Amino acid sequence: MYTLACRQLATVAGWPETQAIEPRGGFIKLGAVPSSEALLAGLDDHPRIAALESNYDAAVARAAAERRDAWPEPSSPSP
């Protein structure tokens, strides 16, 4: 099965089918795969997420300011 896969790899890469290409390196051990929690924890420092959080904070602040500005000020003269 492995030899057949190496020959198919050679064919796809444009090499003759008789010359099998054997991949270098090792296989990933199942225990070496990071957990989903570890992958998601790395997103805390992602610049795009930081920008989205900043945009959200700015939108919340704008909404609070607009709600505050919607009330009339008693010290202002009436039109």
C-alpha positions as MATLAB code, in Angstrom:
seq = 'MYTLACRQLATVAGWPETQAIEPRGGFIKLGAVPSSEALLAGLDDHPRIAALESNYDAAVARAAAERRDAWPEPSSPSP';
ca = [
       0.000    0.000    0.000;
       2.829    2.423    0.927;
       4.768    1.609   -2.265;
       1.633    2.165   -4.343;
       1.096    5.553   -2.695;
       4.732    6.521   -3.417;
       4.301    5.553   -7.078;
       1.079    7.556   -7.325;
       2.889   10.521   -5.796;
       5.607   10.183   -8.440;
       3.014   10.072  -11.220;
       1.204   13.146   -9.942;
       4.515   15.016   -9.639;
       5.379   14.166  -13.232;
       8.013   11.492  -12.530;
       7.902    8.082  -14.188;
       5.656    5.606  -12.382;
       8.570    3.205  -11.992;
      10.475    5.736   -9.864;
       8.612    6.036   -6.581;
       8.953    9.230   -4.564;
       9.292    8.557   -0.883;
       8.296   11.416    1.401;
      10.894   12.744    3.838;
      10.315   13.386    7.470;
       8.178   11.535    9.908;
       4.540   11.133   10.534;
       2.770   13.191   13.143;
       2.037   11.152   16.200;
      -1.530   11.417   17.368;
      -0.412   12.728   20.754;
       1.557   15.526   19.061;
      -1.579   17.158   17.654;
      -2.466   20.195   19.794;
      -5.851   20.218   21.474;
      -8.582   22.558   20.306;
      -8.228   24.504   23.563;
      -4.545   25.102   22.831;
      -5.332   26.248   19.298;
      -8.049   28.626   20.491;
      -5.827   29.992   23.256;
      -3.377   31.173   20.606;
      -6.067   33.370   19.059;
      -6.019   35.768   22.006;
      -2.918   37.476   20.609;
      -4.077   37.495   16.988;
      -4.002   41.062   15.578;
      -7.264   40.669   13.661;
      -9.118   39.602   16.794;
      -7.587   42.500   18.729;
      -8.786   44.897   16.008;
     -12.296   43.411   16.084;
     -12.430   43.703   19.873;
     -11.272   47.321   19.609;
     -13.980   48.056   17.033;
     -16.566   46.462   19.309;
     -15.415   48.534   22.303;
     -15.574   51.701   20.183;
     -19.110   50.848   19.012;
     -20.259   50.255   22.595;
     -18.755   53.590   23.656;
     -20.451   55.386   20.719;
     -23.811   53.833   21.607;
     -23.440   54.910   25.245;
     -22.511   58.453   24.167;
     -25.500   58.637   21.808;
     -27.843   57.441   24.563;
     -26.364   60.052   26.894;
     -26.627   62.822   24.263;
     -30.263   61.950   23.568;
     -31.296   63.422   26.932;
     -31.843   67.181   27.058;
     -29.492   69.190   29.236;
     -31.352   71.269   31.825;
     -28.768   74.031   31.733;
     -29.148   74.577   27.970;
     -31.496   77.331   26.816;
     -34.591   76.088   25.052;
     -35.002   76.949   21.393;
];
